[in-house]
C-alpha cells in the first residue's frame, strides 16, 4: 500500500495535469478529474448547504454537472489555485442560476402576472443568495485577493495555513485580509 501524497506533491500533480490538459492531452483531464473529484464534491456539499433547499441537487450531481461544463470550455489553466478558483466561482454561479430558475417556476415562470395593487408592482428585495453573489462580485472588483481569501475559507474550506500556502502570503496577511473582507461583506450585506 502506498502512502498518500503530501499536499505539496498533490498540488504539483494538479498543476502538471492542468498544463497537460491545456496542451490537448485528454487523458490528463480524466486523471485530473479522478484526483480532485472528492474535493470538488465536498465543495459542492458546502455550497448546497448554504442554499437551504432552494436547489434540489445532491453534491454528486452538482459536481458532475460542474465537470461536464468545465470539460466543454476552453480555459487556459494556470495552476491548482486557478482551477479551484474557477470551480468555486462556477459552482456559485450555477447554484444561483438554479435557485433563480426554481424561484421563477414557483411564481409561474413566463406567465403574465396581473396585480390588483400598485404596491405589488414594486420590485421585490433581492434574495439572500443574490445579495451575497453581488457583494462577492463587488469585493472582487475592489480587491481580488480579499475575495479569494473568503472563497478559499468558506467555499473551499481551507484552513488559514493552507490559504497562506496557496496564495503564497504570510499567515498574518491571510488573517488581515479575512478580517477586512468579513467586515466589508457584513457592512455591504446589512446596508
C-alpha positions as CSV (number, residue, x, y, z in Angstrom):
1,X,0.0,0.0,0.0
2,X,1.5,3.3,-1.0
3,X,1.5,6.3,1.3
4,X,-0.7,9.3,0.4
5,X,1.0,12.1,-1.4
6,X,2.0,15.1,0.5
7,X,-0.2,18.2,0.0
8,X,2.6,19.9,-1.9
9,X,3.0,16.9,-4.2
10,X,-0.7,16.8,-4.8
11,X,-0.7,20.5,-5.6
12,X,2.1,19.9,-8.1
13,X,0.3,17.0,-9.7
14,X,-2.8,19.0,-10.2
15,X,-0.8,21.8,-11.8
16,X,1.0,19.3,-14.0
17,X,-2.3,17.7,-15.2
18,X,-3.8,21.1,-15.9
19,X,-0.8,22.1,-18.1
20,X,-1.1,18.7,-19.9
21,X,-4.8,19.3,-20.4
22,X,-4.1,22.8,-21.8
23,X,-1.7,21.1,-24.3
24,X,-4.5,18.9,-25.6
25,X,-3.9,15.7,-23.5
26,X,-7.5,14.4,-23.0
27,X,-6.1,11.7,-20.6
28,X,-4.8,14.5,-18.3
29,X,-8.4,15.8,-17.9
30,X,-9.5,12.3,-16.9
31,X,-6.7,11.9,-14.4
32,X,-7.3,15.4,-13.0
33,X,-11.0,14.6,-12.5
34,X,-10.1,11.4,-10.6
35,X,-7.6,13.3,-8.5
36,X,-9.8,16.2,-7.5
37,X,-13.3,14.8,-7.7
38,X,-13.7,14.1,-3.9
39,X,-12.6,17.6,-3.1
40,X,-14.9,19.2,-5.7
41,X,-17.8,17.0,-4.4
42,X,-17.0,18.3,-0.8
43,X,-17.1,21.9,-2.1
44,X,-20.5,21.1,-3.8
45,X,-21.8,19.8,-0.5
46,X,-20.8,23.0,1.3
47,X,-22.4,25.2,-1.4
48,X,-25.6,23.2,-1.3
49,X,-25.9,23.6,2.4
50,X,-25.8,27.3,2.0
51,X,-28.7,27.3,-0.4
52,X,-31.2,25.9,2.2
53,X,-33.4,23.8,-0.2
54,X,-33.5,26.4,-2.9
55,X,-31.8,23.9,-5.2
56,X,-32.7,20.2,-5.1
57,X,-29.4,18.5,-6.1
58,X,-27.1,16.1,-4.4
59,X,-23.4,17.1,-4.2
60,X,-22.5,14.3,-6.7
61,X,-25.0,15.7,-9.2
62,X,-23.6,19.2,-8.8
63,X,-20.0,18.1,-9.1
64,X,-20.8,16.0,-12.2
65,X,-22.6,19.0,-13.8
66,X,-19.7,21.2,-13.0
67,X,-17.1,18.8,-14.5
68,X,-19.3,18.5,-17.7
69,X,-19.3,22.3,-18.0
70,X,-15.6,22.6,-17.4
71,X,-14.7,19.9,-19.8
72,X,-16.6,21.7,-22.5
73,X,-14.8,25.0,-22.0
74,X,-11.5,26.2,-23.4
75,X,-9.9,27.6,-20.3
76,X,-6.2,28.4,-20.1
77,X,-5.5,26.7,-16.8
78,X,-2.5,28.1,-14.9
79,X,-2.3,26.1,-11.7
80,X,-4.2,24.4,-8.8
81,X,-5.2,27.8,-7.3
82,X,-6.6,29.0,-10.6
83,X,-8.5,25.7,-11.1
84,X,-10.2,25.7,-7.7
85,X,-10.9,29.5,-8.0
86,X,-12.8,28.7,-11.3
87,X,-14.5,25.7,-9.6
88,X,-15.8,27.8,-6.7
89,X,-17.0,30.7,-8.9
90,X,-18.6,28.4,-11.5
91,X,-20.4,26.4,-8.7
92,X,-21.6,29.5,-7.0
93,X,-23.0,30.9,-10.3
94,X,-24.6,27.5,-11.2
95,X,-26.4,27.4,-7.9
96,X,-27.6,31.0,-8.1
97,X,-28.9,30.3,-11.7
98,X,-30.7,27.2,-10.5
99,X,-32.2,28.9,-7.5
100,X,-33.4,31.8,-9.7
101,X,-34.9,29.3,-12.2
102,X,-36.7,27.4,-9.4
103,X,-38.0,30.7,-7.9
104,X,-39.2,31.7,-11.4
105,X,-41.1,28.4,-11.8
106,X,-42.7,28.8,-8.3
107,X,-44.1,32.2,-9.4
108,X,-45.5,30.9,-12.7
109,X,-42.4,31.1,-14.9
110,X,-43.2,33.0,-18.1
111,X,-46.9,33.6,-17.4
112,X,-48.2,37.2,-17.3
113,X,-48.9,38.4,-13.8
114,X,-51.8,40.7,-13.1
115,X,-51.8,42.6,-9.9
116,X,-54.5,44.5,-8.1
117,X,-52.3,46.9,-6.3
118,X,-49.6,49.3,-7.5
119,X,-47.6,48.3,-4.4
120,X,-47.2,44.8,-5.8
121,X,-45.6,46.3,-9.0
122,X,-42.7,47.5,-6.9
123,X,-39.5,45.4,-7.3
124,X,-39.0,42.9,-4.5
125,X,-35.9,42.7,-2.4
126,X,-33.2,40.5,-3.9
127,X,-32.9,37.2,-2.3
128,X,-30.1,36.4,0.1
129,X,-28.0,34.4,-2.5
130,X,-28.3,37.2,-5.0
131,X,-27.1,39.7,-2.4
132,X,-24.2,37.6,-1.4
133,X,-23.2,37.0,-5.0
134,X,-23.3,40.7,-5.8
135,X,-21.4,41.5,-2.6
136,X,-18.7,39.0,-3.6
137,X,-18.5,40.4,-7.1
138,X,-18.1,43.9,-5.7
139,X,-15.4,42.7,-3.3
140,X,-13.6,41.0,-6.2
141,X,-13.7,44.3,-8.1
142,X,-12.4,46.1,-5.0
143,X,-9.7,43.6,-4.1
144,X,-9.5,40.2,-5.8
145,X,-7.2,38.7,-3.1
146,X,-9.6,39.5,-0.3
147,X,-12.4,37.9,-2.2
148,X,-10.2,34.8,-2.9
149,X,-9.4,34.5,0.8
150,X,-13.2,34.5,1.6
151,X,-13.9,31.9,-1.2
152,X,-11.0,29.7,-0.1
153,X,-12.2,29.9,3.5
154,X,-15.9,29.4,3.2
155,X,-16.4,27.7,-0.2
156,X,-13.3,25.6,-0.4
157,X,-13.0,25.0,3.4
158,X,-9.2,25.6,3.5
159,X,-7.5,26.4,6.8
160,X,-5.6,29.6,7.2
161,X,-2.3,27.9,6.8
162,X,-3.4,26.3,3.6
163,X,-4.7,29.6,2.3
164,X,-1.3,31.2,3.1
165,X,0.5,28.5,1.1
166,X,-2.0,28.6,-1.8
167,X,-1.7,32.4,-2.1
168,X,2.0,32.5,-1.2
169,X,1.5,35.1,1.5
170,X,2.1,35.1,5.3
171,X,-0.4,33.9,7.8
172,X,-0.7,37.4,9.2
173,X,-1.7,38.6,5.7
174,X,-4.4,35.9,5.5
175,X,-5.7,37.0,8.9
176,X,-5.7,40.7,7.9
177,X,-7.4,40.0,4.6
178,X,-10.0,37.8,6.2
179,X,-10.9,40.4,8.9
180,X,-11.2,43.1,6.4
181,X,-13.3,41.0,3.9
182,X,-15.7,39.8,6.6
183,X,-16.2,43.3,7.9
184,X,-16.7,44.7,4.4
185,X,-19.1,41.9,3.4
186,X,-21.1,42.3,6.7
187,X,-21.4,46.1,6.1
188,X,-22.4,45.5,2.5
189,X,-25.0,42.9,3.3
190,X,-26.6,44.9,6.1
191,X,-26.9,48.1,4.0
